[in-house]
Amino acid sequence: MVENTAISRNTYDQVMLPIYAPANCIPVRGKGSRVWDQRGKEYIDFAGGIAVLALGHCHPALVEVLKQQGEKLWHVSNIFTNEPTLTLAQKLIDATFAQRVFFANSGAEANEAAFKLARRYAITHHHPHKTKILAFHHAFHGRTFFTVSVGGQPQYAEGFGPKPADIVHVPFNDLDAVRAAIDDDTCAVVLEPIQGEGGVTPATVAFLHGVRELCNQHQALLVLDEVQSGMGRTGKLYAYQHYGVQPDILTTAKALGGGFPISAMLTTDSIAMAMETGAHGTTYGGNPLACAIGCAALDIINTPEVLEGVEKRHDMILHALEKMNQKYGIFCEFRGKGLLIGAELKVEYHGKVREILQQVVDQGLMLLSAGDSILRFTPSLIIPEDEIAEGMARLDRAISRWLNK
């Protein structure tokens, strides 16, 4: 592969807003769970575009749908509806608790819509002061000003002026804290069934059931952010299906388009009716190109062979991590569900994840962090077993070199 010398990593520093710190390599091609950079170096992808590429890079079925729909209809705006949008909405309704769907382009937009809907419903069905949103420390819900304020990581919301009011944060998995904070002015409790960015921490069954009961007692809506945990990531289509708890509103994005930008907010008939024409909107949301690809991704992911294969791949990664830890002793805990896995470093190695990730890239592996002390694994749900083995071998070499540098 010939390197494009006109574009380099230095170009990023010259032309882009300095809000990211991307790796030095520039990927130019991907196929399945392998990626090649400008220089032709090959990587195994355990990051999946941050849990987006549930079917890997350039899945043939998605590519074919992209080509077919790309020659039919890309965009008509919300002045008209279109067939792929309605088809995908019906597929999501058939597969979940939902009766109504709103499409957008990103997880943040879906969450923004969810939070606005929760407040509108509470104000119109109860009273104008029922606006409190109860959320959790270390949560992540997006980067719009509303969603970043509901998120429980203050560093992302500071320095931008006054924040939206009536948002209260309590510790995750602490039902007593929720019980102490919730009241009849609470419109919604918002949580991720598995906190992703905040450390790959699953909600306990007792906690989620307890939150559902408290929401019922105080006529508050339960909003589940499944942007990262949804679309087969945990071995069910959505993580709430492991718990036997039904949300009032659910958000989904990332893997919904298999790499193409699309998101959705799902809810029930009665809650949806709180929104009237013009109460919310989006230019690109529900465009036929995105929704056609979303249909294809959902049809493939929501099958027994894909969902049942997630647990087997989870076990392979965990077994390799445990063997690695017997050699190096750097991890204190492994947690998560399905192919959303976190490996936390021991206290003496806290804050060292970036150093490890640099070695990981050098060894030809793409991997994530969740904070500064946790390695995060979000590979394709259909990554071949031999590529899992090779990727874990590369991680082993990276950790060995890091420890002996």
KEBAPA-134219 format. One record per residue (C-alpha): x negated, y, z. Coordinates in steps of 0.25 Angstrom, whole numbers, always signed. Example, Ala and Ser with C-alpha at 12.3 -4.5 7.8 and 13.67 -1.06 7.14 Angstrom:
<node east="-49" north="-18" up="+31"/>
<node east="-55" north="-4" up="+29"/>
END
This chain:
<node east="+0" north="+0" up="+0"/>
<node east="-6" north="+13" up="-4"/>
<node east="-6" north="+24" up="+7"/>
<node east="+1" north="+37" up="+4"/>
<node east="-10" north="+47" up="+8"/>
<node east="-1" north="+59" up="+6"/>
<node east="+7" north="+55" up="+19"/>
<node east="+0" north="+51" up="+32"/>
<node east="+2" north="+51" up="+47"/>
<node east="-4" north="+64" up="+47"/>
<node east="+7" north="+69" up="+38"/>
<node east="+17" north="+67" up="+49"/>
<node east="+10" north="+76" up="+58"/>
<node east="+10" north="+87" up="+48"/>
<node east="+25" north="+86" up="+43"/>
<node east="+33" north="+80" up="+54"/>
<node east="+39" north="+85" up="+67"/>
<node east="+30" north="+80" up="+78"/>
<node east="+40" north="+72" up="+86"/>
<node east="+35" north="+58" up="+83"/>
<node east="+21" north="+52" up="+84"/>
<node east="+21" north="+41" up="+73"/>
<node east="+11" north="+31" up="+71"/>
<node east="-1" north="+33" up="+62"/>
<node east="+4" north="+23" up="+51"/>
<node east="+15" north="+27" up="+41"/>
<node east="+24" north="+15" up="+38"/>
<node east="+28" north="+15" up="+23"/>
<node east="+34" north="+1" up="+21"/>
<node east="+42" north="-9" up="+29"/>
<node east="+48" north="-23" up="+27"/>
<node east="+54" north="-31" up="+37"/>
<node east="+46" north="-29" up="+50"/>
<node east="+33" north="-25" up="+43"/>
<node east="+29" north="-11" up="+40"/>
<node east="+17" north="-6" up="+31"/>
<node east="+11" north="+8" up="+33"/>
<node east="+4" north="+17" up="+23"/>
<node east="-9" north="+9" up="+23"/>
<node east="-2" north="-4" up="+21"/>
<node east="-4" north="-8" up="+36"/>
<node east="+7" north="-18" up="+40"/>
<node east="+15" north="-17" up="+53"/>
<node east="+25" north="-26" up="+60"/>
<node east="+37" north="-18" up="+65"/>
<node east="+42" north="-20" up="+79"/>
<node east="+47" north="-6" up="+80"/>
<node east="+58" north="-7" up="+69"/>
<node east="+59" north="+8" up="+67"/>
<node east="+63" north="+9" up="+82"/>
<node east="+74" north="-2" up="+81"/>
<node east="+79" north="+3" up="+68"/>
<node east="+74" north="-8" up="+58"/>
<node east="+82" north="-20" up="+64"/>
<node east="+80" north="-27" up="+50"/>
<node east="+66" north="-22" up="+48"/>
<node east="+61" north="-13" up="+37"/>
<node east="+68" north="-13" up="+23"/>
<node east="+77" north="-25" up="+26"/>
<node east="+82" north="-30" up="+12"/>
<node east="+96" north="-29" up="+15"/>
<node east="+96" north="-15" up="+20"/>
<node east="+87" north="-11" up="+8"/>
<node east="+97" north="-16" up="-2"/>
<node east="+109" north="-9" up="+5"/>
<node east="+101" north="+4" up="+5"/>
<node east="+98" north="+2" up="-10"/>
<node east="+113" north="-1" up="-13"/>
<node east="+119" north="+10" up="-5"/>
<node east="+108" north="+20" up="-9"/>
<node east="+114" north="+19" up="-23"/>
<node east="+128" north="+20" up="-19"/>
<node east="+131" north="+31" up="-8"/>
<node east="+121" north="+38" up="+2"/>
<node east="+129" north="+49" up="+9"/>
<node east="+143" north="+55" up="+9"/>
<node east="+143" north="+62" up="+22"/>
<node east="+154" north="+61" up="+32"/>
<node east="+164" north="+67" up="+23"/>
<node east="+166" north="+53" up="+17"/>
<node east="+165" north="+40" up="+23"/>
<node east="+158" north="+28" up="+15"/>
<node east="+159" north="+13" up="+15"/>
<node east="+145" north="+9" up="+21"/>
<node east="+149" north="+18" up="+33"/>
<node east="+162" north="+12" up="+36"/>
<node east="+157" north="-2" up="+33"/>
<node east="+146" north="+0" up="+44"/>
<node east="+155" north="+6" up="+54"/>
<node east="+164" north="-6" up="+53"/>
<node east="+152" north="-16" up="+54"/>
<node east="+148" north="-9" up="+67"/>
<node east="+162" north="-9" up="+72"/>
<node east="+164" north="-24" up="+69"/>
<node east="+151" north="-27" up="+76"/>
<node east="+153" north="-19" up="+89"/>
<node east="+163" north="-13" up="+99"/>
<node east="+165" north="-1" up="+90"/>
<node east="+177" north="+4" up="+83"/>
<node east="+171" north="+17" up="+77"/>
<node east="+157" north="+21" up="+71"/>
<node east="+150" north="+34" up="+69"/>
<node east="+137" north="+34" up="+60"/>
<node east="+125" north="+43" up="+61"/>
<node east="+111" north="+42" up="+57"/>
<node east="+103" north="+40" up="+70"/>
<node east="+104" north="+35" up="+84"/>
<node east="+104" north="+49" up="+90"/>
<node east="+115" north="+53" up="+81"/>
<node east="+123" north="+41" up="+85"/>
<node east="+121" north="+44" up="+100"/>
<node east="+124" north="+59" up="+98"/>
<node east="+137" north="+54" up="+92"/>
<node east="+140" north="+45" up="+104"/>
<node east="+137" north="+55" up="+114"/>
<node east="+146" north="+65" up="+108"/>
<node east="+157" north="+55" up="+106"/>
<node east="+156" north="+51" up="+121"/>
<node east="+157" north="+65" up="+125"/>
<node east="+168" north="+68" up="+116"/>
<node east="+176" north="+56" up="+120"/>
<node east="+175" north="+59" up="+135"/>
<node east="+179" north="+74" up="+133"/>
<node east="+191" north="+71" up="+124"/>
<node east="+196" north="+59" up="+132"/>
<node east="+192" north="+63" up="+146"/>
<node east="+188" north="+77" up="+150"/>
<node east="+178" north="+88" up="+145"/>
<node east="+168" north="+85" up="+156"/>
<node east="+166" north="+71" up="+153"/>
<node east="+153" north="+73" up="+146"/>
<node east="+142" north="+67" up="+154"/>
<node east="+133" north="+57" up="+147"/>
<node east="+126" north="+46" up="+156"/>
<node east="+113" north="+41" up="+150"/>
<node east="+100" north="+35" up="+154"/>
<node east="+86" north="+37" up="+157"/>
<node east="+76" north="+33" up="+146"/>
<node east="+88" north="+32" up="+136"/>
<node east="+86" north="+36" up="+121"/>
<node east="+98" north="+41" up="+113"/>
<node east="+92" north="+49" up="+102"/>
<node east="+85" north="+63" up="+99"/>
<node east="+97" north="+72" up="+97"/>
<node east="+99" north="+82" up="+108"/>
<node east="+111" north="+75" up="+114"/>
<node east="+105" north="+61" up="+113"/>
<node east="+92" north="+65" up="+118"/>
<node east="+98" north="+71" up="+130"/>
<node east="+106" north="+58" up="+133"/>
<node east="+94" north="+50" up="+131"/>
<node east="+86" north="+48" up="+144"/>
<node east="+72" north="+52" up="+140"/>
<node east="+71" north="+67" up="+144"/>
<node east="+58" north="+70" up="+136"/>
<node east="+66" north="+69" up="+123"/>
<node east="+77" north="+79" up="+127"/>
<node east="+68" north="+89" up="+134"/>
<node east="+63" north="+102" up="+128"/>
<node east="+75" north="+105" up="+119"/>
<node east="+84" north="+114" up="+128"/>
<node east="+97" north="+111" up="+136"/>
<node east="+102" north="+96" up="+134"/>
<node east="+116" north="+92" up="+133"/>
<node east="+123" north="+91" up="+147"/>
<node east="+130" north="+80" up="+154"/>
<node east="+119" north="+69" up="+151"/>
<node east="+115" north="+61" up="+164"/>
<node east="+104" north="+51" up="+164"/>
<node east="+102" north="+39" up="+173"/>
<node east="+93" north="+27" up="+174"/>
<node east="+96" north="+16" up="+164"/>
<node east="+101" north="+2" up="+169"/>
<node east="+105" north="+9" up="+183"/>
<node east="+120" north="+7" up="+184"/>
<node east="+120" north="+14" up="+198"/>
<node east="+114" north="+27" up="+191"/>
<node east="+125" north="+26" up="+180"/>
<node east="+136" north="+25" up="+191"/>
<node east="+131" north="+37" up="+199"/>
<node east="+130" north="+46" up="+186"/>
<node east="+143" north="+42" up="+179"/>
<node east="+156" north="+49" up="+181"/>
<node east="+169" north="+53" up="+175"/>
<node east="+162" north="+65" up="+167"/>
<node east="+153" north="+54" up="+160"/>
<node east="+157" north="+53" up="+146"/>
<node east="+147" north="+42" up="+142"/>
<node east="+135" north="+33" up="+147"/>
<node east="+125" north="+31" up="+136"/>
<node east="+114" north="+20" up="+136"/>
<node east="+106" north="+11" up="+127"/>
<node east="+108" north="-3" up="+130"/>
<node east="+93" north="-5" up="+129"/>
<node east="+86" north="+8" up="+131"/>
<node east="+76" north="+8" up="+119"/>
<node east="+67" north="+21" up="+119"/>
<node east="+68" north="+21" up="+134"/>
<node east="+61" north="+8" up="+136"/>
<node east="+69" north="-4" up="+130"/>
<node east="+77" north="-6" up="+143"/>
<node east="+90" north="-14" up="+141"/>
<node east="+103" north="-10" up="+149"/>
<node east="+106" north="-21" up="+159"/>
<node east="+119" north="-28" up="+157"/>
<node east="+124" north="-24" up="+171"/>
<node east="+120" north="-9" up="+168"/>
<node east="+128" north="-9" up="+155"/>
<node east="+140" north="-15" up="+160"/>
<node east="+140" north="-6" up="+172"/>
<node east="+138" north="+6" up="+163"/>
<node east="+150" north="+2" up="+155"/>
<node east="+159" north="+0" up="+168"/>
<node east="+155" north="+14" up="+173"/>
<node east="+158" north="+20" up="+159"/>
<node east="+172" north="+14" up="+160"/>
<node east="+174" north="+19" up="+174"/>
<node east="+171" north="+33" up="+170"/>
<node east="+177" north="+33" up="+156"/>
<node east="+163" north="+35" up="+150"/>
<node east="+158" north="+30" up="+137"/>
<node east="+147" north="+20" up="+136"/>
<node east="+138" north="+24" up="+125"/>
<node east="+127" north="+14" up="+120"/>
<node east="+116" north="+18" up="+112"/>
<node east="+112" north="+6" up="+104"/>
<node east="+103" north="+14" up="+94"/>
<node east="+91" north="+5" up="+97"/>
<node east="+98" north="-7" up="+103"/>
<node east="+108" north="-9" up="+93"/>
<node east="+109" north="-16" up="+79"/>
<node east="+104" north="-30" up="+84"/>
<node east="+92" north="-25" up="+91"/>
<node east="+96" north="-33" up="+104"/>
<node east="+101" north="-45" up="+97"/>
<node east="+116" north="-40" up="+97"/>
<node east="+120" north="-30" up="+87"/>
<node east="+121" north="-20" up="+99"/>
<node east="+115" north="-21" up="+112"/>
<node east="+128" north="-19" up="+120"/>
<node east="+133" north="-32" up="+115"/>
<node east="+123" north="-39" up="+124"/>
<node east="+130" north="-32" up="+136"/>
<node east="+145" north="-35" up="+135"/>
<node east="+147" north="-20" up="+136"/>
<node east="+154" north="-11" up="+126"/>
<node east="+150" north="+3" up="+124"/>
<node east="+160" north="+14" up="+120"/>
<node east="+150" north="+20" up="+110"/>
<node east="+137" north="+14" up="+104"/>
<node east="+126" north="+20" up="+95"/>
<node east="+118" north="+12" up="+85"/>
<node east="+107" north="+17" up="+75"/>
<node east="+93" north="+12" up="+72"/>
<node east="+95" north="-2" up="+66"/>
<node east="+109" north="+1" up="+61"/>
<node east="+103" north="+5" up="+48"/>
<node east="+91" north="-4" up="+48"/>
<node east="+82" north="+8" up="+46"/>
<node east="+92" north="+17" up="+39"/>
<node east="+96" north="+29" up="+48"/>
<node east="+110" north="+26" up="+53"/>
<node east="+117" north="+26" up="+67"/>
<node east="+131" north="+24" up="+72"/>
<node east="+140" north="+27" up="+85"/>
<node east="+150" north="+16" up="+88"/>
<node east="+162" north="+18" up="+97"/>
<node east="+177" north="+14" up="+99"/>
<node east="+189" north="+20" up="+93"/>
<node east="+194" north="+28" up="+105"/>
<node east="+180" north="+34" up="+108"/>
<node east="+178" north="+38" up="+93"/>
<node east="+191" north="+45" up="+92"/>
<node east="+185" north="+56" up="+101"/>
<node east="+178" north="+61" up="+89"/>
<node east="+187" north="+69" up="+79"/>
<node east="+183" north="+73" up="+65"/>
<node east="+171" north="+82" up="+65"/>
<node east="+167" north="+79" up="+79"/>
<node east="+154" north="+73" up="+75"/>
<node east="+147" north="+70" up="+62"/>
<node east="+135" north="+67" up="+54"/>
<node east="+130" north="+69" up="+40"/>
<node east="+123" north="+56" up="+37"/>
<node east="+130" north="+47" up="+47"/>
<node east="+137" north="+35" up="+40"/>
<node east="+131" north="+38" up="+27"/>
<node east="+133" north="+26" up="+17"/>
<node east="+118" north="+23" up="+15"/>
<node east="+115" north="+21" up="+30"/>
<node east="+128" north="+14" up="+33"/>
<node east="+126" north="+4" up="+21"/>
<node east="+112" north="+0" up="+27"/>
<node east="+118" north="+0" up="+41"/>
<node east="+128" north="-11" up="+36"/>
<node east="+117" north="-19" up="+31"/>
<node east="+109" north="-18" up="+43"/>
<node east="+121" north="-22" up="+52"/>
<node east="+125" north="-34" up="+44"/>
<node east="+111" north="-40" up="+45"/>
<node east="+109" north="-36" up="+60"/>
<node east="+122" north="-41" up="+65"/>
<node east="+120" north="-55" up="+62"/>
<node east="+117" north="-67" up="+71"/>
<node east="+104" north="-70" up="+64"/>
<node east="+98" north="-56" up="+67"/>
<node east="+104" north="-54" up="+81"/>
<node east="+100" north="-68" up="+86"/>
<node east="+86" north="-66" up="+80"/>
<node east="+84" north="-53" up="+89"/>
<node east="+82" north="-61" up="+102"/>
<node east="+73" north="-71" up="+95"/>
<node east="+64" north="-60" up="+91"/>
<node east="+65" north="-53" up="+105"/>
<node east="+60" north="-66" up="+111"/>
<node east="+48" north="-67" up="+102"/>
<node east="+44" north="-52" up="+105"/>
<node east="+46" north="-54" up="+120"/>
<node east="+38" north="-67" up="+120"/>
<node east="+26" north="-61" up="+112"/>
<node east="+26" north="-49" up="+122"/>
<node east="+26" north="-58" up="+134"/>
<node east="+14" north="-66" up="+128"/>
<node east="+7" north="-53" up="+125"/>
<node east="+10" north="-48" up="+140"/>
<node east="+3" north="-61" up="+145"/>
<node east="-9" north="-57" up="+138"/>
<node east="-9" north="-42" up="+140"/>
<node east="+0" north="-39" up="+152"/>
<node east="+4" north="-25" up="+148"/>
<node east="+19" north="-26" up="+148"/>
<node east="+28" north="-26" up="+160"/>
<node east="+42" north="-29" up="+154"/>
<node east="+49" north="-33" up="+141"/>
<node east="+63" north="-28" up="+139"/>
<node east="+74" north="-25" up="+129"/>
<node east="+83" north="-34" up="+121"/>
<node east="+82" north="-41" up="+107"/>
<node east="+72" north="-33" up="+98"/>
<node east="+72" north="-21" up="+107"/>
<node east="+60" north="-24" up="+116"/>
<node east="+52" north="-16" up="+126"/>
<node east="+39" north="-20" up="+132"/>
<node east="+35" north="-11" up="+143"/>
<node east="+20" north="-9" up="+147"/>
<node east="+15" north="-11" up="+161"/>
<node east="+14" north="+1" up="+170"/>
<node east="-1" north="+2" up="+167"/>
<node east="+2" north="+3" up="+152"/>
<node east="+13" north="+13" up="+153"/>
<node east="+12" north="+24" up="+143"/>
<node east="+3" north="+16" up="+134"/>
<node east="+13" north="+11" up="+123"/>
<node east="+8" north="+21" up="+113"/>
<node east="-6" north="+16" up="+114"/>
<node east="-1" north="+2" up="+112"/>
<node east="+8" north="+6" up="+100"/>
<node east="-4" north="+12" up="+93"/>
<node east="-11" north="-2" up="+94"/>
<node east="+2" north="-8" up="+89"/>
<node east="+2" north="+0" up="+76"/>
<node east="-13" north="-3" up="+74"/>
<node east="-9" north="-18" up="+75"/>
<node east="+2" north="-16" up="+64"/>
<node east="+14" north="-16" up="+73"/>
<node east="+25" north="-6" up="+74"/>
<node east="+31" north="-5" up="+89"/>
<node east="+38" north="+5" up="+97"/>
<node east="+38" north="+10" up="+111"/>
<node east="+49" north="+14" up="+121"/>
<node east="+42" north="+24" up="+130"/>
<node east="+28" north="+24" up="+133"/>
<node east="+27" north="+11" up="+139"/>
<node east="+36" north="+1" up="+131"/>
<node east="+33" north="-6" up="+118"/>
<node east="+47" north="-7" up="+111"/>
<node east="+50" north="-18" up="+100"/>
<node east="+61" north="-16" up="+90"/>
<node east="+58" north="-24" up="+78"/>
<node east="+67" north="-29" up="+67"/>
<node east="+78" north="-38" up="+72"/>
<node east="+74" north="-48" up="+61"/>
<node east="+58" north="-46" up="+62"/>
<node east="+52" north="-60" up="+58"/>
<node east="+47" north="-68" up="+69"/>
<node east="+33" north="-69" up="+63"/>
<node east="+32" north="-53" up="+63"/>
<node east="+36" north="-53" up="+77"/>
<node east="+25" north="-62" up="+80"/>
<node east="+15" north="-54" up="+72"/>
<node east="+20" north="-41" up="+78"/>
<node east="+18" north="-46" up="+92"/>
<node east="+4" north="-51" up="+88"/>
<node east="+1" north="-37" up="+84"/>
<node east="+6" north="-31" up="+97"/>
<node east="-3" north="-41" up="+104"/>
<node east="-15" north="-36" up="+97"/>
<node east="-11" north="-21" up="+99"/>
<node east="-10" north="-23" up="+114"/>
<node east="-23" north="-31" up="+115"/>
<node east="-30" north="-20" up="+107"/>
<node east="-23" north="-9" up="+116"/>
<node east="-27" north="-16" up="+129"/>
<node east="-42" north="-18" up="+124"/>
<node east="-44" north="-5" up="+117"/>
END
